């Protein structure tokens, strides 16, 4: 097996077509989308094209949108979407991805469990009754989508109540590739560290996404506690810039940032860290060892972009890492992982929300 440059096979175990070989842990949300009217937006002081965290004045929105409009439900949240997209790219067998997160014991929680099952995710939720299931309402008017997220139960994950349970930890041990979004650093650092250390000690692949500039800025200490265990680091250009500033890299060049992040201290020296940084419609940058390679994204006519939230281009960048995971699980070479991710991003940006056709058409 050739192991040079970016054709390096990053995983040497037999992962192809293995259930529970990909593990994700994060903030599960039930995505609720509906075409609404201007009166509905005005009632909750929503802009037509925006994304916000729910305030007290928005709490009734989630029940009202279900009662007043025809809604669609999808299993959502950054990490759960990533597992869902990886499963879509892999297709068979089902349940390649395991997902842990916290939900409420309520109607929305039951719907979320069913939607995760429909997406062929092996979801094992920590269910509690103090907070309702996290939700994200997509209020659609014309070509615009106003997103309102209520994290609620997603913020309530407990290591000792769920991750530490024997039957759950066995699923962690079964996995070979691990993926966690940086958002979860605000919820359960101790859970992330337990999984990351397991991956490192067993020479498995641990992946982390920077997720947002505020994670790099305000949760820097948590982030840097996990960084020594990170085998694959994902981020976009704004997250990379924030990370570089907080780490005193003294550069704004995306390639230099990738190289410096790649060279940060690492516990498992058997695996050199890989850094993948996206730039919307511009090329994706990947660093491995002391080498940096770039990959152009697939071009798309702006009129074909359906999901306009985040100006479209950022949405492309946000999806690239998600289907990179499918390549990791299937032992693809790194350049194939990137190509698969670019393909998936190009498909998804043409559709509303994190949805996709029944099967991918990627060779």
BELZI-V570422 format. One line per field, one symbol per residue. ss: DSSP state (a for helix, b for strand, c for the rest). A space follows every 50 residues. Layout:
# BELZI-V570422
ss->???
This chain:
# BELZI-V570422
ss->ccccaaacbccccccccccccbbbbcccbbbbbbbccaaaaaaccccccb bbbccaaaccaaaaaaaaccbbbbbbcaaaaaaaaaaaaaccccccbbbb bbbbccaaaaaaaaaaaacccbbbbbbbccccccbbbbbbbccbbbbbbb caaaaaccaaaaaccaaaaaaaaaccbbbbbaaaaaccaaaaaaaaaaaa acccbbbbbcccaaaaaacaaaaaaaaccccbbbbbaaaaaaaaaacccc cccaaaaaaaaacccccccccccbbbbbbccbbbbbbbccbbbbbccccc caaaccccaaacaaaaaaaaaaaaaaaaacccbaaaaaaaaaaaaaaacc ccccccccccccc
